[in-house]
Amino acid sequence: MHVDLSNVSKVYADPPEVVTALSNISFQVNEGEFLCIVGPSGCGKSTLLRMIAGLDQPSSGEIRFKGDLVTAPHDKISMVFQSFALLPWRTVLGNVEFGLEVQGCPKDERVSTSLDLLEMVGLKGSENLYPRQLSGGMKQRVGIARALAIDPEVVLMDEAFSAIDEFTAEALRAEVAEIHAQTQKTFLLVTHNLPEAIELADRILVLSARPAKVKSIVPVEIKKPRRPTTDDFVSIHRDIFALLQSELENTIMRRRLSEIKELRGLRDIEAR
């Protein structure tokens, strides 16, 4: 397996409160696969991705990349952030070549690689602009080029299309699908957009409400490019939506039960 998670849990302890965000998460990602991760809001999807990136550590369990334990950022695992995370004092070219610079790549080589990637993501001619001069879609294209510049084996994308308008997001999704087809790198995308997940994924990992567990792993065996109006697309959307809706209903029910318990406690105090 390319990426392997075994009984991964994440607990946040802020006395007197202890919050379990993720509980005994286990799954594998095959080399060259496009896996999307969906789940209720606040269930820990981004936390899970950050742990795979080595930016955060699990409280228990193991995350392995090609059999090796992930305990810190890995030069073959890169990440595209929802917030773009560009360095404002660097040009577009400077941002894309940053990872190569950190790795000690010679200047001529990193500039050449970065320019090729900027052309791939449709930003040829923008290399001397600064982030403040870019639209949201352009910023995310820079983020994607930067993630690819170090020639990673695994590309992690955290809500990568949610901070831009839908028209731009649609174009970027098509570009990412093409990049995946061309490079056959392993992609993991966290998203709240179910049609987006069905459009891109080979499999969709569905997480439960917090504490998140693996609720289901749904294969998407539809020929690409996929259209949201086809019967197969609609059927998968309906099935996963039902899974997520049941989690939302469970969350609401738990909240209501908690409120009832609190109300009873107040009544008991008042009756004394």
Secondary structure, DSSP 8 states (H G I E B T S, - for coil): --EEEEEEEEEEEETTEEEEEEEEEEEEE-TT-EEEEE-STTSSHHHHHHHHTTSS--SEEEEEETTEE--S--TTEEEE-TT----TTS-HHHHHTHHHHHTT--HHHHHHHHHHHHHHTT-TT-TT--GGGS-HHHHHHHHHHHHHHT--SEEEEESTTTTS-HHHHHHHHHHHHHHHHHH--EEEEE-S-HHHHHHH-SEEEEE-SSSB-EEEEEE----SS--TTSHHHHHHHHHHHHHHHHHHHHHHHHHHHHHHHHHHHHHHHHH-
